[in-house]
């Protein structure tokens, strides 16, 4: 793939899964903000485009490992992967983060008032993501599987649910960005206790995994599902 400053970030992440690690390293948004050209993102971050492009090329040149090209895998396999790797662990991890956020705020809140807002955001994320994942698993994902199995659902039937999921992804992304700002890029103060440090480590990991999670849905699963739905309707109309 030839990468120019005008290449959308989401196209790079979809075509070269290894680039995701590069985007995470440079803190370039490749999920909700992935429609932007990479050159624009580099300029906003004060990064040299050539440096980032070389890093992406180097990552792609490494021997193939765990990265899978989800643009070629069956949609059902991608759904299974998302549920197993992201949804199920999130259901365990979010309550753990909530418990730590509450404990850290209770112990250190007088010294660091911003911890109250961190706790609020973690609670909000936990509540919203729980409902969000349920809607995907009960409504949207079965519809995508049906399309893959040749059932001619009208593309408009999944357009609205996808739009809702993308909007909720945007909101989760905004909350994660606020968390990073409040937590000073997840660098704990010198006086932080072990629970405080573990909370920041957990939140940083949550952010990194959510970026990949949302990328797989927004940039690969949803566009492919819409494309296959449209193709199926056209084929059955002949």
C-alpha positions as CSV (number, residue, x, y, z in Angstrom):
1,X,0.0,0.0,0.0
2,X,1.3,3.4,-1.0
3,X,0.8,5.9,1.9
4,X,0.7,9.6,1.2
5,X,-0.2,12.5,3.5
6,X,-3.8,12.3,2.1
7,X,-4.3,8.6,2.8
8,X,-7.1,8.2,5.4
9,X,-5.9,6.7,8.7
10,X,-8.7,4.2,8.7
11,X,-7.6,2.8,5.3
12,X,-4.1,2.3,6.5
13,X,-5.2,0.5,9.7
14,X,-7.6,-1.7,7.8
15,X,-5.1,-2.6,5.0
16,X,-2.1,-3.0,7.3
17,X,-3.1,-4.3,10.8
18,X,0.5,-3.9,12.0
19,X,0.1,-0.2,11.7
20,X,-2.3,-0.1,14.7
21,X,0.7,-0.4,17.0
22,X,2.4,2.5,15.3
23,X,-0.7,4.7,15.7
24,X,-1.0,3.7,19.3
25,X,2.7,4.6,19.9
26,X,2.2,8.1,18.4
27,X,-1.2,8.5,20.0
28,X,-2.9,8.9,16.5
29,X,-6.6,8.3,16.6
30,X,-7.3,5.4,14.1
31,X,-10.8,4.5,15.2
32,X,-13.3,7.3,15.7
33,X,-11.1,9.9,14.0
34,X,-9.8,7.5,11.4
35,X,-11.4,9.2,8.4
36,X,-8.9,12.0,8.6
37,X,-5.8,12.1,6.3
38,X,-2.7,10.9,8.1
39,X,-0.8,14.0,7.2
40,X,-3.4,16.2,9.0
41,X,-3.1,14.0,12.1
42,X,0.7,14.2,12.1
43,X,0.6,18.0,11.8
44,X,-1.8,18.3,14.7
45,X,0.4,16.1,16.8
46,X,3.6,17.9,15.8
47,X,4.9,14.7,14.2
48,X,6.9,14.3,11.0
49,X,4.8,12.4,8.4
50,X,8.0,10.7,7.0
51,X,8.9,9.4,10.4
52,X,5.4,7.9,11.0
53,X,5.3,6.5,7.4
54,X,8.6,4.8,7.9
55,X,7.5,3.3,11.2
56,X,4.4,1.9,9.5
57,X,6.5,0.4,6.7
58,X,8.8,-1.1,9.2
59,X,5.9,-2.7,11.1
60,X,4.5,-4.1,7.9
61,X,7.9,-5.6,7.1
62,X,8.1,-7.7,10.3
63,X,7.3,-11.4,10.0
64,X,3.6,-12.1,10.2
65,X,2.5,-12.8,13.8
66,X,-0.8,-12.5,15.6
67,X,-2.1,-9.7,13.3
68,X,-4.9,-11.0,11.1
69,X,-6.2,-9.4,7.9
70,X,-9.8,-8.9,9.0
71,X,-10.6,-7.4,5.6
72,X,-10.5,-11.0,4.2
73,X,-11.8,-13.1,7.1
74,X,-15.5,-14.1,7.3
75,X,-17.6,-11.5,9.1
76,X,-18.7,-14.2,11.5
77,X,-15.1,-14.9,12.4
78,X,-14.5,-11.2,13.1
79,X,-17.7,-11.0,15.3
80,X,-16.5,-14.0,17.3
81,X,-13.1,-12.4,17.7
82,X,-14.6,-9.1,18.9
83,X,-16.9,-10.8,21.4
84,X,-14.2,-13.1,22.8
85,X,-11.2,-10.7,22.8
86,X,-13.0,-7.5,23.8
87,X,-16.6,-7.9,25.0
88,X,-16.1,-10.7,27.4
89,X,-13.0,-9.3,29.1
90,X,-14.6,-5.9,29.3
91,X,-17.4,-7.3,31.4
92,X,-14.8,-8.5,33.9
93,X,-12.5,-5.5,33.7
94,X,-14.9,-2.6,34.0
95,X,-16.2,-3.6,37.5
96,X,-12.6,-3.9,38.6
97,X,-11.7,-0.4,37.3
98,X,-14.9,0.9,39.0
99,X,-13.9,-0.6,42.3
100,X,-10.3,0.8,42.1
101,X,-11.6,4.3,41.0
102,X,-13.9,4.4,44.0
103,X,-11.2,3.4,46.4
104,X,-8.6,5.8,45.0
105,X,-11.1,8.7,45.1
106,X,-12.2,7.9,48.7
107,X,-8.6,7.7,49.9
108,X,-6.9,10.4,47.9
109,X,-9.8,12.6,46.7
110,X,-9.1,15.4,49.2
111,X,-5.5,15.6,47.9
112,X,-6.5,15.2,44.2
113,X,-10.1,16.5,43.6
114,X,-9.9,15.4,39.9
115,X,-10.3,11.8,41.1
116,X,-14.0,12.4,41.6
117,X,-14.5,13.1,37.9
118,X,-12.3,10.1,37.0
119,X,-14.6,7.9,39.1
120,X,-17.7,9.4,37.4
121,X,-16.3,8.7,33.9
122,X,-15.4,5.1,34.7
123,X,-18.9,4.5,36.1
124,X,-20.4,6.1,33.0
125,X,-18.2,4.1,30.6
126,X,-19.1,0.9,32.5
127,X,-22.8,1.5,32.3
128,X,-22.8,2.6,28.7
129,X,-20.5,0.0,27.3
130,X,-22.5,-2.8,29.1
131,X,-25.7,-1.7,27.3
132,X,-23.8,-1.0,24.0
133,X,-22.2,-4.5,23.9
134,X,-25.6,-6.1,24.6
135,X,-27.2,-4.2,21.7
136,X,-24.5,-5.4,19.4
137,X,-24.7,-9.0,20.5
138,X,-28.5,-9.2,20.5
139,X,-29.4,-7.0,17.5
140,X,-26.6,-6.0,15.2
141,X,-24.3,-9.0,15.2
142,X,-27.1,-11.5,14.5
143,X,-28.2,-9.3,11.6
144,X,-24.7,-9.3,10.1
145,X,-24.5,-13.1,10.5
146,X,-27.8,-13.4,8.7
147,X,-26.5,-11.3,5.8
148,X,-23.4,-13.4,5.5
149,X,-25.6,-16.5,5.4
150,X,-27.4,-15.1,2.4
151,X,-30.6,-13.7,4.0
152,X,-31.6,-10.7,2.1
153,X,-32.1,-8.0,4.7
154,X,-32.5,-4.5,3.4
155,X,-29.3,-2.5,3.9
156,X,-31.4,0.1,5.6
157,X,-32.2,-2.4,8.3
158,X,-28.7,-2.3,9.6
159,X,-27.8,1.3,8.6
160,X,-29.7,2.7,11.6
161,X,-28.2,0.4,14.2
162,X,-24.7,0.9,12.8
163,X,-25.2,4.7,13.0
164,X,-26.2,4.3,16.7
165,X,-23.2,2.2,17.5
166,X,-20.8,4.6,15.8
167,X,-22.4,7.5,17.7
168,X,-21.9,5.6,21.0
169,X,-18.3,4.8,20.0
170,X,-17.7,8.5,19.5
171,X,-19.0,9.3,23.0
172,X,-16.9,6.5,24.6
173,X,-13.9,7.9,22.7
174,X,-14.6,11.4,24.1
175,X,-14.8,10.0,27.7
176,X,-11.5,8.1,27.2
177,X,-9.9,11.3,26.0
178,X,-11.1,13.2,29.0
179,X,-9.8,10.4,31.3
180,X,-6.3,10.7,29.7
181,X,-6.3,14.5,30.2
182,X,-7.4,14.3,33.8
183,X,-4.9,11.5,34.5
184,X,-2.0,13.5,32.9
185,X,-1.4,10.8,30.3
186,X,-1.7,8.2,33.0
187,X,1.5,9.3,34.8
188,X,0.7,8.8,38.5
189,X,2.1,11.3,41.0
190,X,5.1,10.3,43.1
191,X,2.9,9.9,46.2
192,X,0.5,7.5,44.5
193,X,-0.2,4.2,46.2
194,X,-0.2,0.8,44.4
195,X,-3.9,0.9,43.9
196,X,-3.7,4.4,42.3
197,X,-0.9,3.1,40.0
198,X,-2.9,0.0,39.1
199,X,-5.9,2.1,38.3
200,X,-3.9,4.2,35.8
201,X,-2.3,1.1,34.3
202,X,-5.8,-0.4,33.9
203,X,-7.2,2.8,32.3
204,X,-4.3,3.1,29.9
205,X,-4.9,-0.5,28.8
206,X,-8.6,0.0,28.5
207,X,-8.0,3.0,26.2
208,X,-5.5,1.0,24.0
209,X,-7.9,-1.9,23.7
210,X,-10.9,0.2,23.0
211,X,-9.1,1.9,20.2
212,X,-8.5,-1.4,18.4
213,X,-12.0,-2.7,19.4
214,X,-13.7,0.4,17.8
215,X,-11.4,0.3,14.8
216,X,-12.4,-3.3,14.0
217,X,-16.1,-2.4,14.1
218,X,-16.2,1.1,12.6
219,X,-13.5,0.6,9.9
220,X,-13.9,-3.0,9.0
221,X,-17.0,-4.9,10.3
222,X,-19.6,-2.2,9.7
223,X,-18.5,-1.1,6.1
224,X,-18.2,-4.7,5.0
225,X,-21.6,-5.6,6.4
226,X,-23.2,-2.7,4.6
227,X,-21.4,-3.7,1.4
228,X,-22.4,-7.3,1.6
229,X,-26.0,-6.4,2.4
230,X,-26.2,-4.2,-0.7
231,X,-24.6,-6.8,-2.9
232,X,-27.0,-9.5,-1.6
233,X,-30.1,-7.3,-2.3
234,X,-28.8,-6.6,-5.8
235,X,-28.1,-10.2,-6.5
236,X,-31.5,-11.4,-5.4
237,X,-33.2,-8.7,-7.4
238,X,-31.8,-10.1,-10.7
